[in-house]
Amino acid sequence: MNGHTEWRTSTFSAPNNECVQLAVSTEVTRVRDSKRPETGVLTFDSEQFTTFLTSLKH
């Protein structure tokens, strides 16, 4: 992600924006808390993100 990071919020999020946000590039996917973005970011490569999502479904 060169320079500007574009964070996206799901259209299914709560009205007061209580959800996670994603920033996706060709190299990594970043995840953060929309209410407290200053608390940190999780960064995953493609394989790690797939594993992360799979673990949430179980």
C-alpha positions as CSV (number, residue, x, y, z in Angstrom):
1,M,0.0,0.0,0.0
2,N,1.9,2.9,-1.3
3,G,1.1,6.2,0.5
4,H,-2.7,6.4,0.9
5,T,-4.6,3.5,2.5
6,E,-8.2,3.2,1.6
7,W,-10.2,1.7,4.4
8,R,-13.6,0.1,3.6
9,T,-16.5,-0.6,5.9
10,S,-19.1,-3.2,5.2
11,T,-22.5,-2.0,4.2
12,F,-23.8,-4.5,6.7
13,S,-22.2,-2.7,9.6
14,A,-24.2,-1.2,12.5
15,P,-25.6,2.3,12.0
16,N,-23.1,3.7,14.5
17,N,-20.2,2.1,12.6
18,E,-19.3,-0.6,15.1
19,C,-17.4,-3.0,12.9
20,V,-14.1,-3.8,11.4
21,Q,-12.6,-2.1,8.4
22,L,-10.5,-3.6,5.7
23,A,-7.8,-2.2,3.5
24,V,-6.8,-4.5,0.7
25,S,-3.8,-4.4,-1.6
26,T,-2.2,-6.9,-3.9
27,E,0.3,-7.8,-1.1
28,V,-1.7,-7.6,2.1
29,T,-5.0,-7.2,3.8
30,R,-5.2,-5.0,6.8
31,V,-7.9,-5.1,9.5
32,R,-8.8,-2.5,12.2
33,D,-11.6,-1.6,14.6
34,S,-13.7,1.2,13.0
35,K,-14.4,2.8,16.4
36,R,-10.8,2.8,17.6
37,P,-8.5,2.8,14.6
38,E,-5.7,4.2,16.7
39,T,-5.4,0.9,18.7
40,G,-3.7,-0.9,15.9
41,V,-3.9,-2.9,12.7
42,L,-3.7,-6.6,11.9
43,T,-1.8,-7.3,8.7
44,F,-2.2,-10.5,6.8
45,D,-0.8,-11.9,3.5
46,S,-3.2,-13.7,1.3
47,E,-2.8,-17.1,2.8
48,Q,-2.9,-15.8,6.4
49,F,-6.1,-13.9,5.7
50,T,-7.8,-16.9,4.2
51,T,-6.8,-18.9,7.3
52,F,-8.1,-16.1,9.6
53,L,-11.5,-16.0,7.8
54,T,-11.8,-19.7,7.9
55,S,-11.1,-19.8,11.6
56,L,-13.9,-17.2,12.2
57,K,-16.4,-19.5,10.4
58,H,-15.8,-22.4,12.8
